């Protein structure tokens, strides 16, 4: 049974004269299964895109009625440490329920005596910004297994999440993998934890002008079915690999089941790197 909640965000709307109805640009949250509050969850959110707009709108605000869609759960969006170093910005993030993505913070959240905690991790991270090309669906996931270890340590169910349209709200200059520009981006990612990207969107007052606001494209965030995970304080590599494989298959199935209803051609495929 699907449950959806919609939110209109005026800054993302395009005026009717540029080909988009004002109701065409929104962020939507779709539930495909119940998440009972009698356990904890680790949600892997994909893709990161340029700014993870779908993830932020759905899991760090009540813009799409998160607490009504998933009653009884307390969500914590995991963010980079550097975002919590900026005065003012830190308080804003914390007021939205965000926490640091480091191990100590995540362990603390999931070790609380009261169940119903849900940690949201954008698994691909800043590296996926390099592949945030409109129309493409390339995820950095094959070697990202820390979130699976986290779920195993606490016995938290894994939940795949995919935001259709996340890569369509900005235009990105993509460089060839063997170019010096791409090498610079990768090196910056290793040193600074973020990838410098050349991207652009629309202007503040006109959808036809250049700017840094997102383009008026709908984002549909689909929350998949939970994958039960046993509690293993010291999980083995075999256990991690097993549940990582289950997660990747569940994410791919989620993508296949909803891609056409979200406006993608039937031939579109999800790619893991």
N, C-alpha and C positions, 0 to 999 in steps of 0.2 A: 504494500500500500504506500503510495507516494503522498507526501505532504509537502506543500511548498508555501513559502512566504516571500512577499515582494516588497522592495523598498525603492522609492523614487529618489534619486539624488540629483538635485537641480543642477549642480555644477557639471554633471556629466551629460546633460541633455543638449541635443542639437535642435535648433529651430526648424520648423517644418520645411522651410525653403531649401534646405540642403539635402533633402531626400529622406530624412528620418522624422517619424512622428515623435513627439515628446514622450509617448509611452513606450517607445522602442528601446530606450536606454535605461536599464535598471540592473540592480544586483539581486539575484534570486537565490534562495536557499531551498534545496530539495532534499527531503528525508526519504530514504528507501527502506529503512528498518528502525525499529525502536532501539533506543539505548537506555536500558533500565538504570536507574540511579543507585542500584545495589552493588555496583562494581566501579572500577576505575577504567579509564580509556587513554590510549595514545593514538591521536589522530595524525596521520601523515597527509599533509596538504600539498597538492601539486596543481599546476606548476608554480614556480616562484614568479615568473615574468619579470617585469622591471621593478615593480613595487609591491607585488603580492596584494593587489587591491581587493580581490575577491576574498582572500583569507582575512584581511583586516576588517572589511566591512561586515563579514558574516560572523566572525568569532571574537572580535574585540569591541563590537558595538551591539546595540539592540536594534539597529536599523532594519534588520530582517526578522525581528522577533525571535531571537535565538532561544531565550528562556521559555518561550511558549512552544517552540518546535521541539525542544528537548528539555522538558520540565524536570527539575530536580538535579540537574548537572551544573557544575561550576567549571567554566572553561578558563584556561590560562594559555594565552598565545605566547610561545617561546620566541624571544628576539635576541639579536646579537648583543653582547656585552657593551659594545661601543655605543649603541643607541641609548644605553642607560647612564652614560657618562656625561651627557649634555644637560646642564641645568635647565629645568623647565620641561624639557622633553622627557626626562626621566619620570617626573611626576605625572606627566600626561599618560605615558605608557603604563605606569603602575595603576593609575586610576581606571584604566581599561582592563585591568586584570592580567596584564602581561607579566612575564617573568623572564629571567635570563635563560638562555639555551644551554648553559653549562650543566655538567652532571650534578653538582651539588644542589642547584636550585630545583632541577627536575625531580631528583630523588626526594627532596623535601616536600614538594607538592604532592607526590604520589604516596608518601609515607604517612600522611595525615590519617588519624583514626576514623574520621568521617569519610565514608565512601561517596562516590558520585563526582570525583575529580576527573577532568578531561584535559589533557595537555595537547595542544595543537602545535605541531612542528612542521615547518616548511622544509621538507627533507632535502630538496635539491639545493637550497641555499642560493647564495649570490652567483654560483657557477652557472645556474640555469638562465641568468640574465643574458648570457652570451648566445643563448639559443631561443630567445623570446621573439622569434620571427612570426609575424602574422600568418596563420594557416598551417604552421608546423607544431608538432607535439612531441618534443624531445625532452626526456627527463633524465636527470642525473640521479641514478638510483642503484645501479648494479653493485656498487661498492659502498653504498651508504647503509650501514647496518647498526649504527649506534642506537637508533630509535627502537630497533627490535630487541637489543640487549636491555634497554630501559624497560620495555614492556615485560620481558621475561623476569627481570629482577623483582618486579612488583606484581606480577600476575595480572597486568592490565591488558584488556582486550585491544587488539590492533584494529583501527578503522581507516580504510582508504577514503580519501576525499579528492575530487577532481573539479577544478574550476574551468569550465568551458568558456572561452572568450577572453581569458586572462592575457593571452599573447596577442590579442587583437586591438588592445586599447592604446598602444603606442607603436610607432614605426621605429625600427632599429636598423642601424648600419652594421651589417654582419661582415666580418673579415674572414678570409680564407685561413684554415687551420695552420698553414705553413707560413703565414705572413708575420712580419715583425709586429704589426699592430695587435694581432691575436696573442703573440708571445708576451707583449707588454701587459695585456689584460690578464692573462693567466698569472704572470709574475706579481702583478698588483694584488690579485686575489690571495696569493700565498702570503704576501707581506702585510696587507692591510685588511684582509677579510672581506673585501668587496671588489667587484669588477667595475672599472670605469667603462661606461658604455656611451655611445653616441645615439641618443634617441630623441624623439620629438612627438608632440601631440597637437592639440588645438590651442587657440588663444582663449583668453578670458571672456572677451566680448563677441567674438565671431568664430563660428565653427570652421570657417574657411581660412582663418589666419593661423600662422605658426605659433606654437607655444608649448608649454610643459604640462598642460592639463590633459587628462585622458581623453581619447576620442570617444564619441558616443557609440559604444558597442555594448550589447548586453553581456553580462557575466552570470553564468548559471553554475553555482557550486553544489555539486551532488555528493551527499554523504552516504557512503556505502554501508554494507552490513558488517557487524563486528566479527572479528576472528578471535575466538577464545584462546587464551594463552595461559599455560600453567606458571605458577610462581617458582622460579629457580634463582636463588640468591647468587649463584655463580654459574651462569649458563655456559654450556660447552659450545664450541664452534659448530658442531653438528646441529645442535638445537637452534642456534642463531640462523644458520643457513636454511634449515627446514622452514622456520616461520617467515624468514625473509622471502623464500620462494613462494610460500602460500600468499604472502602479502602482494607480491608482484603479480601473481595470477589473478587475485581478487581485484586489484587495481585495473588490470587490463580488461577484465570482464565488465567492470563498472563502466569503463570507457566505451566498450563495444555496445553495451546495452543502452547508453544514453546519447551517443554521438549524433545520431540522425535526428532525434528530437531536439537537439541543441543546434541544429542547422549545419552539421558537417556532412559531407558526402559519405556514402557507405564505404567507399574505398579508402578512407582515412585510417591510418594506422598509428598506434602509439609506439614510440621508439625509446628504448632504454640504453643509456650509455654509462 
